[in-house]
Amino acid sequence: MRFPKSVTILGRKFAVKLVTTEKLIAVTGQRSVGALDFSGKTIYILKDLSRDEQFLTLYHEVAHAVQSTVGLDQITSPELAEIWCESMANGFMDLAKIVR
């Protein structure tokens, strides 16, 4: 499966960029493997990850985008949001393996 340059989530188009560790630190202020810039409509993914890890991270950030689009990020603790996004990402990975 080809890695997307953009994704549309609930009608909002987000650019998807594979970036260096330095760029992710500049975006998030910390070391991470992915980040969502909701207002900038951009998802950043660490380019040094394996392809499967890149997709898992993309799915995680997509889950954050869904949360933010529908307002769940306003009523959910950061800890619970991370658990939900990681769970959704793993579910998406399982589904992607079936449809490949």
N, C-alpha and C positions, 0 to 999 in steps of 0.2 A: 504494500500500500504506500502510495506517495504521500510525503508529509505536506500538509496544506500550508499555503502562504497566507490564507485567511479562513475564517470560519464565521458563519452567521448564526447567532444565538438569539432566539426569540425576536427575530427581526432586526437585530443590531449586528453590523459587520465589524469584526475585530481582525486586525492584522496579526499574523503569527510570525515572530522573528526568532530565529536561532542566533544566540548571542554568546559572548564570552563571559567568564566569571566576573571580570571587571565591570562589564556593562550591567550585569545583574546586581552587583553591589551598588553601583551608581543609582540604579532604579529603586532598590529595596532598602539600601543602607545596611544590608547584612548578606552573608553567604546564603544562597538558596539555589534551587535547581529550576525554579520557575516563578513567574510573577504576572499578575494581572494589573494593567493600568486601565481601570474602568473608564475614567473620563477621557483618556487618550485612545481608547478603543484598541489597545494593543496587548497581546499576550507574548511574554518573553519566555523562552525555553533555553536552557543551557545546551549549547551545541556539542559539548564534549560527552554527552550521555549516549548510551546505546540507542538504537532506533526504538526498541520497546520502551525504554525509560523515557524517551522523548514523548512518545504517545501517551504513556501513563501520566506524565507531567502535564501534557496538553489537556487531557481529560480532567485532571484535577483543577486546572485553571478555568476550564469551561464550566465546571461545577460552581466555582466562585462567581463567574459571570452570570450564571443563572440566578444564584443567590442575590447578587446585587441588582439584577434587572427586575426581579419580583419583590425586592425589598426585604428579603430574609436576613440580609447582613445587618439590618437595623434592629432586629429583635433577637439575634442569636449571638451568644458569646463567641469570641475568637476561637476558643478551644473547641467548642461544639461545631463551629463552622469548619474547622480543619478536619475533624473526625468525619463529618458528613461528606466533605469534598473528597477525602481519601477513599472513603467507602464507595462513593459514586464512581470515582476514577477506576477502582479495581473492578467494579461491575461493568463499566464500559470496556475495559480490557478483556474481560471474559467474553463479552458479547462480540467484540472485534475478532477474537480468535475463532468464533463460530462462523462468522460471515466471510472470513478470508477465503 
